[in-house]
Amino acid sequence: MNSPRTAKKDGISTLSGISKNHPSIIGLCEIENADVLNHLVASEPMAKGKYEIAHFDSPDMRGIDVALLYAKKDFKPSFKKAIRVTLPETERPTRDILYVKGTIKKGPEIHVFVNHWPSRYGGADESEYKRLAAAKTLRNQIDSIRALEPNAHIVCMGDFNDYPNNKSVSEILGIGTEENSLPMCNLMDGLAETHRGSYNYRGNWGFLDQIIVSCSLQNQELPNILDGATAPYYVPEMIYTNKNGKESPSRTYGGPNYYGGYSDHLPVYTVLAY
């Protein structure tokens, strides 16, 4: 399963390149509309994966949504909904959180949340309250599931626009803290020490894009996340090197300028075995 932003350029498919058999579940951010998704899953080599789509139009006025693609042979959804993230009335609405519940082929039920939390526009501290609102919304959903099913298998993925140690993730979701903690594990914790991150800000790599799972998926029983199987994905064409030798994701746009790259974020992925 993975959480990327872009799909295909110059015949190289970012999505299908992650797995020889095509990823089973793909979380997507900044989707313009359903037509884009329909075109994507019908295009080669994606068409070989026989993907279905979970998508709702979000209230974001720019028309950038989240979506989930799932291979029919691997995952059967039973319920889908868009979860509204409520911000102060003076704020422009943000993206919904997409929730999809389904069953892995010959396996258990899992709960999947695709996120694209409010950006850091205007400053990380000044905009933090928006991401805290998104985190509280996600936390409430997870708490509701666990109240009925304490050992539920839960996967949260997407662009959180915060790092694993920021308050929205570490405190509101309670990941990595003893108080107010959820039995959830952030697969990106410590990963920046051995891998480049998914995003580069002023020369520093980090993980704004994360995959957070219930600890039941890291207990060495089936299903479980394979050790060492979580990483950002990239090929050389997805990396831009400036004149000083500094690397960053090869972006599509920089302000109004079109650069023709992939994205300013790298996709991240993990392997769930059953």
C-alpha positions in Angstrom: 0.0 0.0 0.0 1.3 3.4 -0.7 0.5 7.1 -0.6 1.8 9.1 -3.6 0.9 12.3 -5.3 1.6 11.7 -8.9 1.1 8.9 -11.4 3.0 8.9 -14.7 5.5 10.8 -16.7 7.7 10.0 -19.8 6.5 6.4 -19.7 7.7 5.8 -16.2 4.8 4.8 -13.8 5.5 5.8 -10.3 2.5 3.8 -9.0 3.2 0.5 -10.8 6.9 0.9 -10.3 6.6 0.4 -6.5 5.5 -3.2 -6.9 5.9 -5.7 -9.7 2.4 -6.9 -9.1 0.9 -3.4 -8.7 0.2 -2.1 -5.2 -3.0 -3.4 -3.6 -4.1 -0.1 -2.1 -3.1 3.4 -3.2 -3.9 6.6 -1.4 -3.8 9.7 -3.5 -3.7 13.4 -2.7 -4.5 16.5 -4.8 -6.9 14.8 -7.2 -8.8 17.2 -9.4 -11.9 15.1 -10.2 -13.2 11.6 -10.9 -12.4 11.9 -14.6 -8.7 12.1 -13.8 -9.0 8.9 -11.7 -10.9 7.0 -14.4 -8.3 8.0 -16.9 -5.5 6.9 -14.6 -6.9 3.4 -13.9 -7.6 2.8 -17.6 -4.1 3.8 -18.7 -1.2 1.4 -19.1 0.4 0.0 -17.1 -2.1 0.8 -14.4 -5.0 -1.0 -16.3 -3.3 -4.3 -15.6 -4.0 -3.8 -11.9 -7.8 -3.7 -12.5 -8.3 -0.9 -9.9 -11.6 0.4 -8.5 -11.9 3.9 -7.1 -13.1 5.4 -3.8 -13.5 9.1 -4.2 -15.8 12.0 -3.0 -15.8 15.6 -4.1 -14.3 17.6 -1.2 -15.3 21.1 -0.1 -11.8 22.5 -0.9 -12.6 25.3 -3.3 -9.5 24.5 -5.4 -11.0 21.1 -6.2 -8.1 19.0 -4.8 -9.4 15.8 -3.3 -8.1 12.6 -1.8 -8.9 9.2 -3.2 -8.2 5.5 -2.8 -7.5 3.0 -5.6 -7.7 -0.6 -4.7 -7.1 -3.8 -6.7 -10.2 -5.8 -6.9 -8.3 -9.1 -6.5 -6.8 -8.0 -3.2 -9.3 -5.8 -1.4 -13.1 -5.8 -1.1 -14.6 -2.6 0.4 -17.8 -2.8 2.5 -18.2 0.9 3.4 -16.9 4.3 2.2 -17.5 7.8 3.4 -16.0 11.3 3.4 -15.3 12.7 6.9 -15.6 16.5 7.1 -12.8 18.4 8.8 -14.4 21.4 10.5 -12.4 24.6 10.6 -13.5 28.0 12.0 -16.2 29.6 9.9 -13.8 32.3 8.8 -11.5 29.7 7.2 -11.8 28.3 3.7 -12.9 24.6 3.9 -10.3 22.0 3.6 -10.2 18.4 2.3 -12.3 15.7 3.8 -10.7 12.6 5.2 -11.6 9.5 3.2 -12.6 6.4 5.1 -12.8 3.0 3.5 -13.5 -0.2 5.4 -12.9 -3.5 3.6 -11.5 -7.0 3.7 -8.2 -8.3 2.5 -8.4 -11.3 0.2 -8.4 -14.4 2.4 -7.6 -12.0 5.3 -9.2 -9.8 7.9 -11.1 -6.5 7.8 -9.0 -3.3 7.7 -10.0 0.3 8.2 -8.2 2.8 5.8 -8.1 6.6 6.2 -6.6 8.8 3.4 -5.6 12.2 4.6 -4.5 15.5 3.2 -4.3 17.9 6.2 -4.3 21.7 5.8 -1.0 23.2 4.5 1.6 25.2 6.3 0.8 28.3 4.2 1.3 31.4 6.3 3.7 29.6 8.6 3.9 26.3 10.4 3.0 27.8 13.8 0.3 30.1 12.5 -1.5 27.4 10.6 -1.0 24.6 13.2 -4.6 24.9 14.6 -5.9 23.7 11.3 -3.9 20.5 11.4 -4.9 20.0 15.0 -8.5 20.1 13.9 -7.8 17.5 11.3 -5.9 15.3 13.8 -8.8 15.6 16.3 -11.2 14.5 13.5 -9.1 11.5 12.7 -8.6 10.6 16.4 -12.3 10.7 17.0 -12.9 8.2 14.1 -10.2 5.9 15.4 -11.6 6.0 18.9 -15.1 5.2 17.6 -13.8 2.1 15.8 -11.7 0.9 18.7 -14.6 1.3 21.1 -16.4 -1.4 19.1 -13.4 -3.3 18.0 -10.3 -2.9 20.3 -8.0 -4.9 18.1 -9.1 -3.3 14.8 -6.6 -3.2 12.0 -6.3 0.5 11.0 -4.2 2.2 8.4 -3.8 6.0 8.1 -1.9 7.4 5.1 -1.4 10.6 3.2 0.1 14.1 3.4 -0.3 15.2 7.0 1.6 18.5 6.4 3.2 17.9 9.8 6.2 15.7 10.8 5.9 12.7 13.1 7.1 14.8 16.1 4.7 17.6 15.6 1.8 18.0 18.1 -0.9 17.0 15.7 0.6 13.5 15.2 2.5 12.9 18.4 0.0 14.4 20.9 -3.4 14.6 19.4 -3.1 11.2 17.8 -1.1 10.2 20.8 1.6 8.3 18.8 4.9 8.0 20.6 3.5 9.4 23.9 2.6 7.5 27.1 -0.3 9.8 28.0 -3.4 9.9 25.8 -1.7 7.2 23.6 -3.3 5.1 20.9 -2.0 1.6 20.1 -0.8 3.1 16.8 2.7 3.0 15.2 4.0 5.7 12.8 6.1 3.8 10.3 8.1 6.9 9.5 9.4 7.3 13.1 13.2 7.1 12.8 13.1 6.4 9.1 14.7 9.7 8.2 17.9 8.5 9.8 18.3 5.8 7.1 16.3 7.1 4.2 15.7 10.5 2.6 12.3 11.8 3.6 9.4 12.4 1.3 9.7 16.2 1.3 12.6 18.7 1.3 12.3 22.1 3.0 15.3 24.4 2.7 17.7 21.5 2.2 16.3 19.4 5.0 14.5 16.1 4.3 11.6 14.9 6.4 8.3 13.0 6.3 5.2 15.1 5.8 3.8 12.0 4.0 3.3 9.2 6.5 1.8 5.8 7.0 0.4 5.2 10.5 -0.9 1.7 11.4 -2.4 0.0 14.4 0.2 -1.8 16.4 -1.7 -5.0 15.7 -0.1 -4.9 12.3 3.4 -4.9 13.8 3.0 -7.8 16.2 4.8 -10.3 14.0 1.5 -12.2 13.5 -0.5 -12.2 10.3 -1.4 -9.8 8.9 1.7 -7.8 9.7 3.9 -5.0 8.3 7.2 -6.5 7.0 10.2 -5.3 8.8 12.3 -2.9 6.7 9.6 -2.7 4.0 8.6 1.0 4.5 10.4 3.7 2.5 10.0 6.6 0.2 9.9 5.6 -3.5 11.8 7.3 -6.2 13.8 6.8 -9.4 16.6 9.2 -10.5 14.2 11.2 -12.7 12.1 12.1 -9.7 15.0 13.9 -8.0 16.2 17.4 -8.9 19.8 18.4 -8.2 20.6 22.1 -8.1 23.9 23.8 -9.0 25.2 23.3 -5.5 24.6 19.5 -5.6 21.6 19.7 -3.2 18.8 17.3 -4.0 15.0 17.7 -3.7 11.9 16.2 -5.3 11.6 17.3 -9.0 8.4 19.4 -8.8 5.8 20.0 -11.4 5.3 23.6 -10.6 7.1 26.3 -8.6 4.6 29.1 -8.1 3.3 29.9 -11.6 6.3 28.3 -13.3 5.9 24.9 -14.9 9.0 22.6 -14.5 7.5 19.4 -15.8 8.6 17.3 -12.8 6.7 14.7 -10.9 5.8 16.3 -7.6 7.3 18.3 -4.7 6.6 15.2 -2.5 7.9 11.7 -3.0 5.5 8.8 -2.5 5.9 6.5 0.5 5.0 2.8 0.7 4.9 -0.2 3.0 4.2 -3.9 2.6 1.4 -5.6 4.5 1.8 -9.4 4.4 -0.8 -12.0 4.8 
